[in-house]
Amino acid sequence: MNLMIIATCFGSDRGRVQPSKRKPLPPLPLSEVAEEKIQVKALYDFLPREPCDLALKRAEEYLILEKYNPHWWKARDRLGNEGLIPSNYVTENKLTNLEIYEWYHRNITRNQAEHLLRQEAKEGAFIVRDSRHLGSYTISVFIRARRSMEATIKHYQIKRNDSGQWYVAERHLFESIPDLIWYHQHNAAGLMTRLRYPVGLMGNCLPATAGFSYEKWEIDPSELAFVEEIGSGQFGVVHLGKWRSHIQVAIKAINEGSMSEEDFIEEAKVMTKLSHSRLVQLYGVCTQQKPLYIVTEFMENGCLLNYLRERKGKLRKEMLLSVCQDICEGMEYLERNCFIHRDLAARNCLVSSTSVVKISDFGMTRYVLDDEYICSSGAKFPVKWSPPEVFHFNKYSSKSDVWSFGVLMWEVFTEGKMPFENKSNLQVVEAISNGFRLYRPRLAPMSVYEVMYSCWHEKPKGRPTFTELLQVLTEIAETW
């Protein structure tokens, strides 16, 4: 994808407007011109990384003065200090904004909620999460059965009546969700237990920021410390490292001649602005020496493919579906921002310390110089993850990513098997062209296999979007 298309998706200028011959309108009142200043509350601590940054302390209030871009805002603290902060570390400080409450988890699946509550293992431990229907919510509660050591997780949908009031049990109506939660913290009233212990953010893990600071995509190599080698990939060796001694990072040292470096460096300026909780964050690059370094978020549990194979027989189907939901969320974000991955597979996804799965290496195949990888007849070309329009015409789109996602789902539900394991690339091309598709994995219920199969429509237009796939996967998860 060229940079012009990417820039358009991120709201670039479309050229100068021709002067109008009409009499200009009077200026708007000052109150309408000035950007409204927003009060926010910090969700996490943030230590300044550059002189222009402002420190954040969790739960304290700040005033937003200016939004430099979607990811970095200028803020003022109570002492009058001003500086830049990462926007994903704060939330608007309104009583109606659920994110200010410890019990609310916006970006969490049903399976992840259950895992979190089982870790807490307290009677009445609870969280509130987004439900499968937009604008609706679910309370998930840990309940230990009486006279038994067995525990269960109950999920209660928070409903809304025609008057806009919220309820779990119809006899108890509330004007807001915080009011509802406060009431049920003191009264079971239709629930199997009171909501006793709000469970906070998963491990209080700090989210990655879009770059280390505002517009900081070039990283000084003297600020990097190499800890140990953790793997190797298409472009070279990968090390666990530290930036300025305290932030863990992954450092990819690029072998000379393996990448079109000048093109990638230009693209990296855009890619650092892609920021989502299900994407491995690109922090920046070191371009002033050889080899070139690419610096990304570090993922403790490594490659998804190895993660699946090492835990064969130990992952419940709910966890496998949660993996697919994580990846689909990240791909929906890329789709929305007009960005094509081109090499989506389990080997290109990574797993965090809390078993959240994130997408890595998006768009990187455009910069490979190895003909064996970029030519569809080459031995390294990922034919087994590619749709007909890619291996026949080299035509990529979000819908070619959808095909690859279907194969990735198959990898997940086979616990890391190689797709088309007994076929050569040439045989796969012939089989797919003749209508052959991968079989249903033993661990995949028919509802899940139907989702996979929908991704493998011969024509791109016949395949679902990632937005549609995410909705279907969420509905399946809520019924298990």
N, C-alpha and C positions, 0 to 999 in steps of 0.2 A: 504494500500500500504506500503511495507516495505521501510526502509530508503535507502537500497542499490539502489532500482529503482529510488527513488527521487534523490539521489546523482548523479546517472548516468545522469539524465535529466539536472542537473545543471553543468555538465561537470567535473565529478570526474576523478581521474587518473584511468587508466585501467591496471595498473601493469607495471613492469619494462620491457623495451625492451631488448632482448638478444643482447650482443655485436656483431657487424658486423665484419666479417673477412676481409672486403674490406679496402683498404687504405682510411683513412678519408679525406673528402673534405676540401679544404682550408677554413679558416673562412671568413664569409661575411664581406664586408666593414662595418665600424662602423656605417655609416649613415643608413644602412639597419637593423642593429641589434637594435639600439636605437629606442625606441618607440617615434613616432612623438608627439611632444607637441602641444596641441590644445588650441587655444584661445576661451574662452567662454564668454557669457554675462549672468548675473544673471537675472532670471525671477522674483524672489521673494527675500525679505529680509530673512536672516537666522541668528539667534543668536546662538553662540556656546553653546553647552550643556555639553561638556567635554573639558578638557585641550587640547586634540588633534584636536579639531574642529577649523575651520576658519570662521569668520563672512562674510556674503554676504550682499551686498547692491544692491537693484534692479537697473538694467541697467548698473552697472559697469562691467568692464572687468577683467577676471582672466585667469591665465595660468594653464592648467591641467598638472601636473607632473607625475602622476601615477594613474591607475585605479585599486584600491584595489579589487573591485568586481563590478558587474553591478550597484550597488546602492550608493556606497561611493567612492569618488575620492579624491586624494591629489591635492591641488591647491595652487597657490601663487597669492597674490594680488599685486597691483602696488607699495606698500610700502615694498615689499619683505617678508611679513608675509606668513607663510605656515601652512597648516592644512587640515583637512578632511571636505568635503562638500557633501551634498546629490546630486546625479547626476540629479535628477528630478527637481532641482531648477535652473539649468543652461541650456543653449543651445549654440551650436557652433556659434561663432560670424563671420558669413559670410553674405554678402549682399544678397546672393541667398538663405539663410536659412530663411524661412518665420517666424519661431518662434521668431525672434528678433523684429518683428513688432507687435504693439499693436492690430492691426485689425485682426490678424490671430488666429483662434481657431482650433487646430488639432482634438481634441477629443470631438466633439459636434454634436448632431443630428440636423436635420432640425427643429424639434419641439422646442428643447432647444434654437436654434438660434432665432426662432420667439419670444419665451418667453423673451429672453434677450433684443431683439430690442424693444418689446412692453414696457418693463420696462423703457427703455431709452426715448421712445416716442418723438423722434426728427426727423423732416424731414431730410432725407439723412443720418441718423445713419446707419452704416453698419458694417458687419464683413465678413471675408473670411474664408471659412471652406472647409475641404476635401469633395469631392463629392463621389458619390457611386462607381465610377470607380477609381481604383487605379491610383494615379498620376494625377488625375484631380481635379478641384476646383470649388467652387460656391461662388458668391457674394450674400449675403442676405442684402436687403436694406429696411428701413422703409420709407414708402411714405404716406403722408397725402393727400387725394383727395382734389382738389380745390373746394371751396364753400361747403365743407362738413366736418363734424367732424370725419367721418369714416376714418380709416387708414388701409393700407394693407402692406403686406410684399412681395416684389418681389424677385425672385431668378434667378440670371443670371449665366449660366454656362460659366466658362472661358475655351475657347477651344484652341487647338494648331494645327497649320497647318503642312504640310509636311516638311517645312523648320525649324520647331522647334520654330516658333514665336507664342506668346500668343495673344489672342484677345477675346473681347466680341462682338463688332461690327466689321465685316470683313474689313472695310476700315481702321481701326486703329490697326496696328500690333506692337508688342513690344517684345524685346529680353528677358524680364523677367517679372514676375508677379508684383514685386514692381514698375517697370516702368509703367505697365498698371494701377495699382492702383493710382500712383501719377498723371497720365494723367487724369483719371476719377474723381479725387478729384478737378480738375480745369475745366473739361469739361464734360457735360452730354453725348454728342456724342453717341446717341443710347440708353442710359439709361433714365428712367423717371425723374431722378434727379441726381445732382452731388453727389459724395460720400463725404458728409460733415463732419460727426463725426464718427471717428473710435471708436468702443465700445470694451473696454478692457476685461480682464479676469473676469469670473463670480464672482462678489462680491470681487474680489481679495482674495479669500479664499486660504490659504496656503495648499498645498497638504501634505498628510501624508508622513513621511519618513519611510524607511525600518528599523525599530528599532529606538530608540532615538539617537543612534550613531553607529559607525562601530563595529560590533561584540558585541553589548550591548543587550543581550537578558535577562539577569538576572537583575531585577529591585529591588532596595532597598525600602522596604515597608515604611520606614520613609520619603521617598520623595513623598509619595502619601497622598493626603487629600481627605476624603470622603465628598461629598457635600449633596447628597440626593439619596434615593432609587428610581430607575426608572423602575424596573421590576424584574421578576424572570424567570428562564429557567430550562432546563433539569438538570443542574449541581448545581444551587444555585441562590442566590440573586445577582442582578446587580445594581451597584451604578454609578451615575455621580460623577466623581472625578477630581482632578487636580494633575498633575505631576510637582513637583518643583514650585507649586503655579501659573503657567501661562499656561500650556498646558492642555486643557480639554481632559479627557479620560473616557472610560467606564471600570469599574473594576468589574470583575466577581469573587465572592468569592465561591470557589468550596466546596460543602458539602462533608465531609469525607465519603468514601465508594461509592460515585457516579461515580468515574472516576478511571481508571487505570493510576495513576499519574506518575509513573516512566516512562512508555512508552510515555506518552504525553510530558513530559519535554524534552526527547530526540528529539521528533518530533518538538517541539517548536523552536529548534535551526534552523531547516530547514524552518519552516513556517514563521518566521520573515523575511526570504529572499524572500518570495512571495510578490511582490509589484506591484499593478496595481490600476489605478484610479477608477476601478469598483469593487474592493475588499475592505472590511473593514480591515484596516491594523492591524495586530497583532504586538504590540510594544514589548511585552516581558511578563515574568512571575516572580512572587515572590515565591520562593521555600523554603526559609529558615525559614518559620514558617507555622503554621496551622491556618486557612485554606489556601490552595494554592490560589493565586490571578492570574488571567489572565487579562492583561491590553491591551486594544484595542483602536482604533480610536473611538471617540464619534460621533454619528449621531443624529442630533438635532430633526429630524422628526420621529424618532422611527421606529417601525416595519412596513414593507410594507403592511402586511395584515390589520393592524389597519388603516393605512394611506388610503387605498382604501375604507374601510368600512365607515370611518368618512367623506369621501368626495364623497359619493355615489351621482351620478347625477350631479356632478360638474366638473368632469374630461372629457375633450374632447377625442375623439378616438385617436387623434394625440399624446396626452400625454400618453395614455395607451400604444400605440405602442412604444413610446420613453422609457417607463419603460422596456419593453421587450428587446429593443436594448441595454440598459445599462447592463442588466443582461447577455445577450448573449455575450457582449464584455468581461465581467469578466470571463464567462465560457470558452470562446475561449482561454483566457490566461491560465486558469487552464489546459485545454485540451492540449495546446501546451507544457506545462511544466509537462505533465504526472501525473497530480494530479486529483483525483476523489473526488467530493464533498460528495456523498452518501446520502444527505438529502436535496436536493434543493427544496425549497417551498417558498411561499410568507412570511411565518412566519420567515424564515431564511434569509431574505433580509432586509436591513435598508435604510432609506431615509435621505439625508443630508438637510441642511438648504436651499440649492438651488434646492431641489427636484431631485437631482441625486440619483439613486438607486445603492446600492452596496451589494455584496454578503457577508454573514457572516457565521461563524461556519462551514467552509469547512473542511471536513475530521474528524470532531469532533466525529461522531458517533462510530468511531473505539475504543474510549476510555470509552464508556458508560458501566457500570457494571450491569445495570438494565435489567434483562431477559425479562421483559415486553416490552422493547424497542428494544432490539437487536434480539430477536427471532421472526421469521416471523409470528408465531401464537400468539404473545403477543398483548395485548390490545393497547399498545402505538406504535407498529411498524407502520411506515408510508406507509401502503399498498396502499393507494389511490394515492400515487405519485410514486409507484414502478412498474417496468416492470415484465413480467412473469419470466425472468431468475433470478430475485432477490428474489421474494417470493417463487419460486419453488426450486432454487438451490443456493441461496445466492451468486450469481455471479455478481459482480459490475464491471463497466467499464465506460469510458466516454460516451458510448452509453446508459448506464442506466441513466446517468445524462441527456442525451438528452430527454429520455422519461419523466423524471421529469420536464424538462423545458417546454415541451408541456402542462403538467398539470398546471404549474405555469402560462403560458400564459392564460390558461383558467381561472384561479383565477383572473388574472388582468382584463380580458374583461368581467367577471361577477361582477366586483367590490368587490371581496372578498368572494364569495360564497364558501361553502364547496363542493369539488368534490364528486360525488356519495353520496349526502347528506342523502338519505333515505336508504342507503345500509350499512350493517355491513361489517367488513373486510372480513369475509368468503364469503359473497355474492359478494363482489368486485372481489375477486380472481376467483370465479366461472364465473362471467360475463366477465372479461377480457380474461380468458382462452377460453371462447366460442366466442370471437371476438367482444364483446360489447365495444364501445368507448363513451367518453363524447360527448354530443350534442354541436352544434354551439351556442355560446352565442349571445344574441340579439345585442350586441354592436360590435361584430366581423364581418367585411365583409368577404365574402367567401375567398378572397385571404389570409386573416389572419388565418382563420380556416383551410385552406389547409396546412399552415405551422405547426399548432398544430398537425393536423392529421398525417403529415409525421413523426412526432416524435414518433408515437404510432405503428410503424410497429412491428409485432410480433417478428421478428428476428432482433437482434442488427445490423447486416450488412445492413439491409434495411433502417436504419434510417440515416438521414444526420449528418454530423459533425457540430460542432459549427461554424467553419469557413464558411461552406456553409449556415447555418442558418442566420448568420450575414449579408452575402451578400444579401440574399433574403429579409430580413427585411429592409435593407437599401434601396433596390430598391422599395419596397412597400411605404416606407416613402416619397421617392422623388416624387412619383406619386400622392400623396394625396393633 
